[in-house]
Amino acid sequence: MTNSLFDDPRYAACYDAFFPPQERDDHRFYLPLIMAARSVLDVGCGTGKLLHHAREAGHTGRLVGLDPAEGMLTRARRRTDVEWVRGDLTSVSYPGEFDLVVMTGHAFQELTADEDLRAALATIAAALTGGGAFAFETRNPAVRGWEGWESEYALSIPDPEGSGGVVRMTIEAETPVTGDIVYSITRLTGPAWPGLRTSRSALRFPGAEEVDARLAEAGLTVAERYGDFDRSPLTAGSPEIVTIARKERA
Ligand SMILES: C[S@@+](CC[C@H](N)C(=O)[O-])C[C@H]1O[C@@H](n2cnc3c(N)ncnc32)[C@H](O)[C@@H]1O
């Protein structure tokens, strides 16, 4: 199930106001990794802010942002010194071209079907140079964070189109949650939407053991593991499972 919101240019226009890049801990974690790599693929790059920042911070190597959602990519394309590609990991092939692949903003959790996850990891492994790294995070299922989404994601911002109105968003997980897929409903109101805009989406919540098994299948080995973007160790109460996995040197 793809989340149609990301294809909606009105939502894409709000995304970086709802989640300001300068306030994002994940950006502080990923940016140094990107700056240290010569070539970087950002899978599910969304509005492209992380790669924008890498260029602004002086990255001179190859930066590629991949995303299936045209709405989000339209924002990303505001910078033309990054390669922007519409698609997903089933539609591209980059054999041995990247030192680093990242998936941020929980884009990894969009891979809900087993076959999609396997295919994605195989493409990522093939895209890495020997010794290259895949860095990403997925929310820790043990803390059942979705139970707090209604308050965590009750957000409002000034209309980015400058109407003077307000855009409001809520996200509510469907309960009960069984298995490792969490379905949720996003509701948006604002000047750009004549009525209530709703969208249902699905995110996968694999545990660390499953993440590691899938990585191993693809030939990737966990090199670093954290429970949050501050590099604290993963515990049962950690909000995130942050992973840097490596491909062996040839
Ligand atoms: C929550 S956004 C995160 C965007 C960005 N990485 C960030 O950190 O702000 C998730 C992104 O994943 C993209 N996405 C959804 N399904 C995907 C897939 N199968 N492969 C790659 N990206 C996907 C969406 O279009 C969306 O832009």
The ligand as an SDF file (V2000), in Angstrom:
LIG
                    3D

 27 29  0  0  0  0  0  0  0  0999 V2000
    8.0440   10.0830    5.7760 C   0  0  0  0  0  0  0  0  0  0  0  0
    8.7100   10.3760    4.2040 S   0  0  0  0  0  0  0  0  0  0  0  0
   10.4350   10.6090    4.5620 C   0  0  0  0  0  0  0  0  0  0  0  0
   11.0870   11.4920    3.5530 C   0  0  0  0  0  0  0  0  0  0  0  0
   12.5460   11.8330    3.8520 C   0  0  0  0  0  0  0  0  0  0  0  0
   13.3900   10.6690    3.7790 N   0  0  0  0  0  0  0  0  0  0  0  0
   12.6950   12.5040    5.1870 C   0  0  0  0  0  0  0  0  0  0  0  0
   13.4960   12.0430    5.9920 O   0  0  0  0  0  0  0  0  0  0  0  0
   12.0430   13.5270    5.3930 O   0  0  0  0  0  0  0  0  0  0  0  0
    8.7330    8.7750    3.4600 C   0  0  0  0  0  0  0  0  0  0  0  0
    9.1330    8.8110    2.0020 C   0  0  0  0  0  0  0  0  0  0  0  0
    9.2810    7.4720    1.5220 O   0  0  0  0  0  0  0  0  0  0  0  0
    8.8120    7.4350    0.2060 C   0  0  0  0  0  0  0  0  0  0  0  0
    8.4800    6.0470   -0.1430 N   0  0  0  0  0  0  0  0  0  0  0  0
    7.3090    5.3960   -0.0100 C   0  0  0  0  0  0  0  0  0  0  0  0
    7.4040    4.1410   -0.4720 N   0  0  0  0  0  0  0  0  0  0  0  0
    8.6720    3.9880   -0.9050 C   0  0  0  0  0  0  0  0  0  0  0  0
    9.4160    2.9200   -1.5140 C   0  0  0  0  0  0  0  0  0  0  0  0
    8.8470    1.7360   -1.7430 N   0  0  0  0  0  0  0  0  0  0  0  0
   10.6910    3.1370   -1.8590 N   0  0  0  0  0  0  0  0  0  0  0  0
   11.2730    4.3430   -1.6300 C   0  0  0  0  0  0  0  0  0  0  0  0
   10.6470    5.3750   -1.0520 N   0  0  0  0  0  0  0  0  0  0  0  0
    9.3680    5.2100   -0.7080 C   0  0  0  0  0  0  0  0  0  0  0  0
    7.6100    8.3690    0.2070 C   0  0  0  0  0  0  0  0  0  0  0  0
    7.2400    8.7940   -1.0920 O   0  0  0  0  0  0  0  0  0  0  0  0
    8.1110    9.4850    1.1050 C   0  0  0  0  0  0  0  0  0  0  0  0
    8.7150   10.5330    0.3600 O   0  0  0  0  0  0  0  0  0  0  0  0
  1  2  1  0
  2  3  1  0
  2 10  1  0
  3  4  1  0
  4  5  1  0
  5  6  1  0
  5  7  1  0
  7  8  2  0
  7  9  1  0
 10 11  1  0
 11 12  1  0
 11 26  1  0
 12 13  1  0
 13 14  1  0
 13 24  1  0
 14 15  1  0
 14 23  1  0
 15 16  2  0
 16 17  1  0
 17 18  1  0
 17 23  2  0
 18 19  1  0
 18 20  2  0
 20 21  1  0
 21 22  2  0
 22 23  1  0
 24 25  1  0
 24 26  1  0
 26 27  1  0
M  CHG  2   2   1   9  -1
M  END
$$$$
